[in-house]
Amino acid sequence: MAYFIFTKNSDNVANTLYAIAENEFDFNNLNINKSDYKIIEDTQINFDNVKYYLKNIEKYNNDSIIYTDNTCVFKDRNQLNTYVLQFKNRIKQFIENITLNIWIQIIQIIQIIQIQIIAFV
């Protein structure tokens, strides 16, 4: 089973996902106070869909997670910039829990992406 960790007491509130863990070992290595969070167990398939950005987690309701399909179609520069910033924040959050040099390098690369020079058709 995979684990999805949310802000506690935030049923039906969007964007309250704190972390995900693929298995019990990863979950135990998050070094969090489990009583401070809402923890929902879900399938490996749903974990992979979130991990590979095929689905987004909108919110949770009791012990159910509400997913939305992820699309990588951006109407304009602002929408792309928001997406990149959210991705950057997720990596920063990961780095705060686990320090790996590769992730530090990835966040440095993302920080130099120049959204303003991308042309939209």
C-alpha positions in Angstrom: 0.0 0.0 0.0 1.0 3.6 -0.7 0.5 6.4 1.8 -0.8 9.9 1.1 -0.2 12.4 3.9 -2.5 15.5 4.2 -3.0 18.4 6.5 -5.1 17.2 9.4 -8.7 18.4 9.7 -8.9 19.6 6.1 -11.6 17.4 4.6 -12.8 18.8 1.2 -10.1 21.5 1.3 -8.0 21.8 -1.9 -4.2 21.5 -2.0 -3.7 20.0 1.4 -1.4 17.2 0.3 1.8 17.2 2.3 3.7 14.1 1.1 3.4 10.7 -0.5 5.2 7.5 0.3 5.3 4.5 -1.9 5.5 1.9 0.9 5.7 1.6 4.7 9.5 1.9 4.7 9.3 5.3 2.9 6.4 6.3 5.1 8.4 5.6 8.3 11.4 7.6 6.9 9.4 10.8 6.5 10.2 11.7 10.1 6.8 13.3 10.7 4.6 13.2 13.8 1.8 11.0 12.4 -0.8 12.3 14.8 -0.4 15.8 13.1 -1.5 14.6 9.7 -4.4 12.8 8.0 -2.9 9.6 6.5 -4.8 7.7 3.8 -3.6 4.4 2.4 -4.3 3.8 -1.3 -3.2 1.6 -4.2 0.1 1.5 -5.9 -1.6 2.4 -9.2 -2.9 5.7 -7.7 0.5 6.3 -6.2 2.2 5.9 -9.6 -0.4 8.1 -11.3 0.4 10.9 -8.8 4.2 10.2 -8.9 4.3 10.4 -12.7 1.9 13.4 -12.8 -0.8 11.5 -14.7 -3.3 12.5 -11.9 -3.4 15.4 -9.4 -4.8 15.1 -5.9 -7.5 17.8 -5.5 -8.4 17.0 -1.9 -9.6 14.3 0.5 -13.0 13.5 1.9 -13.0 11.3 5.0 -10.8 8.4 3.8 -11.2 8.9 0.1 -8.9 10.9 -2.2 -10.3 13.0 -5.0 -8.1 12.8 -8.1 -8.2 14.9 -11.3 -6.6 14.0 -14.6 -3.4 15.9 -15.3 -2.9 17.5 -18.6 0.1 19.4 -19.8 -1.7 21.9 -22.0 -1.0 25.5 -21.0 -3.1 28.3 -22.3 -0.5 31.0 -21.6 2.8 31.8 -20.0 1.2 32.4 -16.5 -0.3 29.0 -16.4 3.0 27.3 -17.4 4.8 29.5 -14.8 2.3 28.4 -12.1 2.9 24.8 -13.0 6.7 25.1 -12.9 6.5 26.9 -9.5 4.3 24.2 -8.0 6.7 21.5 -9.3 9.6 23.5 -7.8 7.8 23.8 -4.4 7.2 20.0 -4.4 10.9 19.3 -4.9 11.8 21.8 -2.2 9.5 20.1 0.2 11.0 16.8 -0.7 14.5 18.2 -0.2 13.6 19.4 3.3 12.8 15.8 4.3 15.5 14.0 2.3 18.8 15.6 1.3 20.0 14.1 -2.0 22.5 15.9 -4.2 20.6 15.0 -7.4 17.5 16.7 -6.2 19.4 19.8 -5.3 20.8 19.9 -8.9 17.3 19.4 -10.4 15.9 22.3 -8.4 18.8 24.5 -9.5 18.1 23.6 -13.1 14.3 24.4 -12.7 15.2 27.7 -11.1 16.9 28.9 -14.3 14.1 27.9 -16.7 13.2 31.1 -18.5 9.4 30.9 -19.1 9.4 34.4 -20.7 11.3 33.1 -23.8 9.0 30.3 -24.6 6.8 31.0 -27.6 3.1 29.9 -27.6 1.2 29.2 -30.7 
